[in-house]
Amino acid sequence: MSATLASLIVLATVAAMEFVAWSSHKYVMHGFGWAWHRDHHEPHDKMLEKNDLFALVGAAMSISMFALGSPLVLGESAWAPATWIGLGILVYGVIYTLIHDGLVHQRYFRWVPKRGYAKRLVQAHRLHHATIGKEGGVSFGFVVARDPAVLKRELREQRKAGIAVLREAVED
């Protein structure tokens, strides 16, 4: 496999992982996986959250793809593109960790962006945390952030429709 094709597979996987993350966040974490995700939405002073178990799911996906692509594991049955898909999942995991856990929730470093896309990412995710409970909500992605003004409007509409309960700061 050429280096160009391998690079394209990695980049396509990283891009696809934002959709995987968005849909699993909206339908799994805010659905049947709420028992793991709930503590991420509640104030606490713990170093780790049950929500961190989802990182192990992502790691298992990456490791599985590396194994499927490895001749050491599967011999001649190995599927070479799987190695590069595994790498794309790993790269997305690193991006997620730096942006979501690092920048947005400041678990690893303290920096509050004052402008640009980094500020938009932080605002969008804080608006995601503006709801109380698992119902409703906006901005389920982690790398793609929509306009915060649009997200606020959507939250207000959800509140009026009885879909979401908002924290006081957003109710204004």
C-alpha positions as CSV (number, residue, x, y, z in Angstrom):
1,M,0.0,0.0,0.0
2,S,1.3,3.4,-0.9
3,A,2.1,6.1,1.7
4,T,-0.4,8.4,0.0
5,L,-3.2,5.9,0.2
6,A,-2.3,5.1,3.9
7,S,-2.3,8.8,4.7
8,L,-5.7,9.3,3.0
9,I,-7.1,6.4,5.0
10,V,-5.8,7.9,8.3
11,L,-7.3,11.4,7.4
12,A,-10.6,9.9,6.3
13,T,-10.8,7.9,9.5
14,V,-10.1,11.0,11.6
15,A,-12.9,12.9,9.8
16,A,-15.3,10.0,10.1
17,M,-14.6,9.7,13.8
18,E,-16.2,13.1,14.5
19,F,-19.4,11.6,13.1
20,V,-18.9,8.5,15.2
21,A,-18.2,10.6,18.3
22,W,-21.2,12.9,17.6
23,S,-23.7,10.0,17.1
24,S,-22.3,7.9,20.1
25,H,-22.4,11.0,22.3
26,K,-26.0,11.9,21.3
27,Y,-27.5,8.4,21.2
28,V,-25.3,6.2,23.5
29,M,-23.9,8.6,26.1
30,H,-27.2,10.5,26.4
31,G,-29.2,7.3,26.0
32,F,-28.5,3.8,27.4
33,G,-24.9,4.8,28.3
34,W,-26.0,7.7,30.6
35,A,-24.9,5.7,33.7
36,W,-21.3,6.1,32.6
37,H,-21.8,9.7,31.2
38,R,-23.8,11.3,34.0
39,D,-20.9,12.2,36.2
40,H,-19.3,14.2,33.4
41,H,-22.3,16.5,33.5
42,E,-22.3,16.9,37.3
43,P,-19.9,19.0,39.4
44,H,-17.2,16.9,41.2
45,D,-13.6,17.1,42.3
46,K,-12.5,13.6,41.2
47,M,-9.5,13.1,39.0
48,L,-11.3,10.4,37.0
49,E,-15.0,10.0,35.9
50,K,-17.0,7.0,34.9
51,N,-17.3,8.8,31.6
52,D,-13.6,8.0,31.1
53,L,-14.6,4.4,30.4
54,F,-15.7,5.6,27.0
55,A,-12.0,6.3,26.2
56,L,-11.4,2.6,26.7
57,V,-14.1,1.8,24.1
58,G,-12.3,4.0,21.6
59,A,-9.0,2.4,22.5
60,A,-10.5,-1.0,22.0
61,M,-11.7,0.0,18.5
62,S,-8.3,1.3,17.6
63,I,-6.5,-1.8,19.0
64,S,-8.9,-4.1,17.2
65,M,-8.2,-2.4,13.9
66,F,-4.5,-2.6,14.5
67,A,-4.9,-6.4,15.2
68,L,-7.0,-6.9,12.0
69,G,-4.2,-5.2,10.0
70,S,-1.4,-7.1,11.6
71,P,0.2,-10.1,9.9
72,L,1.7,-11.0,13.3
73,V,-1.9,-11.5,14.6
74,L,-3.8,-12.7,11.5
75,G,-1.0,-13.9,9.2
76,E,-2.0,-13.8,5.6
77,S,-5.6,-13.0,6.5
78,A,-4.5,-9.5,7.8
79,W,-6.2,-6.6,6.1
80,A,-3.6,-3.8,5.6
81,P,-6.0,-0.8,5.6
82,A,-7.2,-1.8,9.1
83,T,-3.8,-0.7,10.5
84,W,-4.3,2.8,9.0
85,I,-7.9,2.9,10.2
86,G,-6.6,2.0,13.7
87,L,-4.1,4.8,13.5
88,G,-6.9,7.3,12.4
89,I,-8.9,6.3,15.4
90,L,-5.9,6.8,17.7
91,V,-5.2,10.2,16.2
92,Y,-8.8,11.3,16.7
93,G,-8.5,10.0,20.3
94,V,-5.5,12.2,20.9
95,I,-7.3,15.2,19.3
96,Y,-10.3,14.5,21.5
97,T,-8.3,14.3,24.6
98,L,-6.4,17.5,24.0
99,I,-9.5,19.5,22.9
100,H,-12.3,18.1,25.1
101,D,-10.5,17.0,28.3
102,G,-7.6,19.5,28.0
103,L,-9.0,22.7,26.4
104,V,-12.7,22.6,27.3
105,H,-12.6,20.9,30.7
106,Q,-9.1,22.0,31.6
107,R,-8.1,18.6,33.1
108,Y,-4.5,18.8,31.9
109,F,-3.7,22.5,31.4
110,R,-5.3,25.9,32.1
111,W,-5.9,28.1,29.1
112,V,-9.1,30.0,28.3
113,P,-9.1,31.1,24.6
114,K,-10.2,34.7,24.0
115,R,-10.9,34.4,20.3
116,G,-11.0,32.2,17.3
117,Y,-12.1,28.6,16.8
118,A,-10.7,27.5,20.1
119,K,-13.1,29.9,21.9
120,R,-16.0,28.7,19.7
121,L,-15.2,25.1,20.7
122,V,-15.2,25.9,24.4
123,Q,-18.5,28.0,24.1
124,A,-20.2,25.2,22.1
125,H,-19.3,22.5,24.6
126,R,-20.2,24.7,27.6
127,L,-23.6,25.1,26.0
128,H,-23.8,21.3,25.7
129,H,-23.4,21.2,29.5
130,A,-26.2,23.9,29.9
131,T,-28.9,21.2,30.2
132,I,-29.7,19.4,33.4
133,G,-30.1,15.7,32.7
134,K,-29.7,13.7,29.6
135,E,-32.7,15.1,27.6
136,G,-32.3,17.7,24.9
137,G,-29.0,19.4,24.4
138,V,-26.9,20.8,21.6
139,S,-23.4,20.4,20.3
140,F,-22.7,16.7,20.6
141,G,-19.6,16.8,18.5
142,F,-16.1,17.4,19.9
143,V,-14.1,19.0,17.1
144,V,-16.8,20.6,14.9
145,A,-18.4,23.5,16.8
146,R,-21.5,25.3,15.5
147,D,-22.2,29.0,16.1
148,P,-22.9,29.6,19.8
149,A,-25.7,32.0,19.1
150,V,-27.5,29.4,17.1
151,L,-26.9,26.8,19.8
152,K,-28.4,29.2,22.5
153,R,-31.5,29.7,20.3
154,E,-31.9,25.9,19.9
155,L,-31.6,25.5,23.7
156,R,-34.3,28.1,24.4
157,E,-36.6,26.4,21.8
158,Q,-36.0,23.1,23.5
159,R,-36.8,24.6,26.9
160,K,-40.1,26.2,25.5
161,A,-41.0,22.8,24.0
162,G,-40.4,21.0,27.3
163,I,-37.6,18.9,25.9
164,A,-34.7,20.3,28.0
165,V,-34.2,21.8,31.5
166,L,-31.6,24.5,31.4
167,R,-29.3,25.8,34.0
168,E,-30.1,29.3,35.1
169,A,-27.2,31.0,33.3
170,V,-28.6,30.0,29.9
171,E,-32.3,30.8,30.7
172,D,-31.7,34.6,30.3
